[in-house]
Amino acid sequence: MTQPPNFLLLDASCLLNLYATLRLRDIALAQPQRLGVVDYVLEQEALYVWRPGSGEAREERVTVDLSPLVAEGVIQVLRLEHQGEEATFVDMAALVDDGEAITAALALHRGCAVATDDRKARRVLAERAPTVPLVSTLDLLKKWVERSSVTATDLRTAMLAMQSGASYVPGERDPLYEWWWTVVHD
């Protein structure tokens, strides 16, 4: 059996989902891999979430600020560094958004896993980079619950904040959909 990657790259959707929970640090520390995000995602795509709540609060943007987590070493910011990564990025960018393409290129060249909920990106990665392990937002939340002392109330609060702040609702085909539904609706 091969060793799982020791680094997991978050695409913009997963980063925004996890940031909106207001528990990103705890979730990141509970993962068996170190978490990373590419500079493009951080600087161009994952710019803000909505303030959790309803009414006027829901219309207030909250800037995504990973600087404390980066300074602490909880999340690492990565960049394209060589021609092979750049060439793979260009190939992937013809098929998916730039942030997902850069994330995929780095994951493929550096032996990382990718966290994405985007169905097209998951399909393209499965076809073009089948050696890159894929996980979802719910996989990361489930791992957080399994590896930490997360109460049912804290999990529900985080999931509702994620739904409000990042507009995240998993698709019914997500293997953890029923788990999510039970947590959010009980």
C-alpha positions as CSV (number, residue, x, y, z in Angstrom):
1,M,0.0,0.0,0.0
2,T,1.4,3.4,-0.9
3,Q,1.9,6.1,1.6
4,P,-0.8,8.9,1.5
5,P,0.4,12.4,0.6
6,N,1.6,14.4,3.5
7,F,0.3,17.7,2.0
8,L,-3.2,18.7,1.0
9,L,-3.9,21.7,-1.3
10,L,-7.2,23.5,-0.8
11,D,-8.9,24.9,-3.8
12,A,-10.9,28.2,-3.5
13,S,-14.2,26.6,-2.7
14,C,-12.9,24.4,0.1
15,L,-10.8,27.2,1.5
16,L,-13.9,29.5,1.6
17,N,-16.1,26.8,3.0
18,L,-13.6,26.0,5.8
19,Y,-12.9,29.7,6.5
20,A,-16.6,30.4,6.8
21,T,-16.9,27.8,9.7
22,L,-14.8,30.2,11.9
23,R,-12.9,27.0,12.9
24,L,-10.3,26.8,10.1
25,R,-7.4,26.6,12.5
26,D,-8.9,23.7,14.4
27,I,-10.0,21.9,11.2
28,A,-6.5,22.3,9.7
29,L,-4.7,21.0,12.8
30,A,-6.9,18.0,12.9
31,Q,-5.9,16.8,9.4
32,P,-3.3,14.1,9.0
33,Q,-1.7,16.3,6.3
34,R,-0.4,19.8,6.3
35,L,-2.7,22.2,4.5
36,G,-1.6,24.5,1.7
37,V,-3.2,26.9,-0.8
38,V,-1.7,28.3,-4.0
39,D,-1.0,32.0,-4.1
40,Y,-3.4,32.6,-7.0
41,V,-6.3,31.2,-5.0
42,L,-5.5,33.3,-2.0
43,E,-4.9,36.5,-4.0
44,Q,-7.5,36.2,-6.8
45,E,-10.3,33.8,-5.9
46,A,-10.8,33.3,-2.1
47,L,-11.2,36.9,-1.2
48,Y,-14.2,37.0,1.2
49,V,-17.0,35.1,2.8
50,W,-20.3,36.5,4.0
51,R,-20.8,37.4,7.7
52,P,-22.8,34.5,9.2
53,G,-26.4,35.3,10.0
54,S,-29.5,36.4,8.2
55,G,-30.9,39.7,7.0
56,E,-28.4,42.6,6.8
57,A,-25.6,40.7,8.5
58,R,-25.7,38.2,5.6
59,E,-24.9,41.0,3.1
60,E,-21.7,42.0,4.9
61,R,-18.5,40.7,3.5
62,V,-15.7,39.4,5.7
63,T,-12.2,39.5,4.1
64,V,-10.4,36.1,4.1
65,D,-7.2,36.7,6.1
66,L,-5.0,33.7,6.4
67,S,-1.9,35.6,7.6
68,P,-2.1,34.4,11.2
69,L,-2.4,30.8,10.1
70,V,0.4,31.2,7.6
71,A,2.6,32.9,10.2
72,E,1.9,30.1,12.6
73,G,2.7,27.5,10.0
74,V,-0.8,26.0,10.0
75,I,-1.3,26.7,6.3
76,Q,1.4,27.1,3.7
77,V,1.1,29.3,0.6
78,L,2.7,27.7,-2.6
79,R,3.6,29.1,-6.0
80,L,4.4,27.6,-9.4
81,E,8.2,27.2,-9.3
82,H,9.3,25.4,-12.5
83,Q,8.5,25.0,-16.1
84,G,7.0,21.5,-15.7
85,E,4.5,22.9,-13.2
86,E,3.7,25.9,-15.5
87,A,3.2,23.6,-18.5
88,T,0.8,21.4,-16.5
89,F,-1.0,24.5,-15.3
90,V,-1.5,25.7,-18.9
91,D,-2.8,22.3,-20.0
92,M,-5.2,22.1,-17.0
93,A,-6.4,25.7,-17.4
94,A,-7.9,24.8,-20.8
95,L,-10.2,22.5,-18.8
96,V,-10.9,24.1,-15.4
97,D,-10.6,27.5,-13.7
98,D,-7.1,28.9,-13.1
99,G,-7.1,28.4,-9.4
100,E,-8.0,24.7,-9.8
101,A,-5.6,24.3,-12.6
102,I,-2.6,25.7,-10.6
103,T,-3.7,23.6,-7.6
104,A,-3.8,20.5,-9.7
105,A,-0.5,21.2,-11.3
106,L,1.3,21.6,-8.0
107,A,-0.5,18.6,-6.6
108,L,0.6,16.4,-9.5
109,H,4.2,17.6,-9.5
110,R,4.7,17.6,-5.8
111,G,2.7,14.5,-4.8
112,C,0.0,16.3,-2.9
113,A,-3.7,15.6,-2.4
114,V,-6.4,18.1,-3.5
115,A,-9.5,19.3,-1.6
116,T,-12.2,20.4,-4.0
117,D,-15.9,20.1,-4.2
118,D,-16.1,21.2,-7.8
119,R,-17.5,18.3,-9.8
120,K,-15.8,19.3,-13.0
121,A,-12.5,19.7,-11.3
122,R,-12.8,16.4,-9.6
123,R,-13.7,14.7,-13.0
124,V,-10.8,16.4,-14.8
125,L,-8.3,15.5,-12.0
126,A,-9.5,11.9,-11.9
127,E,-9.0,11.7,-15.7
128,R,-5.8,13.7,-16.1
129,A,-4.1,13.1,-12.8
130,P,-5.5,9.8,-11.3
131,T,-2.6,9.6,-8.8
132,V,-3.7,12.8,-7.1
133,P,-6.0,11.9,-4.1
134,L,-9.2,13.9,-3.9
135,V,-11.0,14.9,-0.7
136,S,-14.0,17.2,-0.1
137,T,-15.0,19.8,2.4
138,L,-17.1,17.2,4.2
139,D,-14.2,14.8,4.3
140,L,-12.2,17.5,6.1
141,L,-15.0,18.2,8.5
142,K,-15.5,14.5,9.2
143,K,-11.8,14.1,9.9
144,W,-11.9,17.1,12.3
145,V,-14.8,15.4,14.2
146,E,-13.0,12.0,14.3
147,R,-9.6,13.4,15.5
148,S,-10.8,16.2,17.9
149,S,-13.2,16.7,20.7
150,V,-15.9,18.4,18.6
151,T,-19.3,18.6,20.2
152,A,-22.4,18.1,18.2
153,T,-23.3,21.7,18.9
154,D,-19.9,23.0,17.7
155,L,-20.1,20.9,14.5
156,R,-23.7,22.1,13.8
157,T,-22.7,25.7,14.4
158,A,-19.7,25.4,12.1
159,M,-21.7,23.8,9.4
160,L,-24.5,26.4,9.6
161,A,-21.8,29.2,9.5
162,M,-20.3,27.5,6.4
163,Q,-23.7,27.3,4.8
164,S,-24.5,31.0,5.5
165,G,-21.0,32.4,5.0
166,A,-19.9,30.4,1.9
167,S,-23.3,29.3,0.6
168,Y,-22.2,25.7,0.9
169,V,-24.7,22.9,0.5
170,P,-23.3,19.6,-0.6
171,G,-24.9,17.8,-3.5
172,E,-27.0,14.8,-2.8
173,R,-24.5,12.6,-4.5
174,D,-21.8,13.5,-2.0
175,P,-21.0,10.3,0.0
176,L,-21.3,12.4,3.2
177,Y,-24.5,14.2,2.3
178,E,-26.7,12.3,4.8
179,W,-24.2,12.9,7.6
180,W,-24.3,16.7,6.7
181,W,-28.1,16.7,6.5
182,T,-28.5,15.0,9.9
183,V,-26.1,17.4,11.6
184,V,-27.6,20.5,10.1
185,H,-31.3,19.5,10.4
186,D,-31.4,17.8,13.8
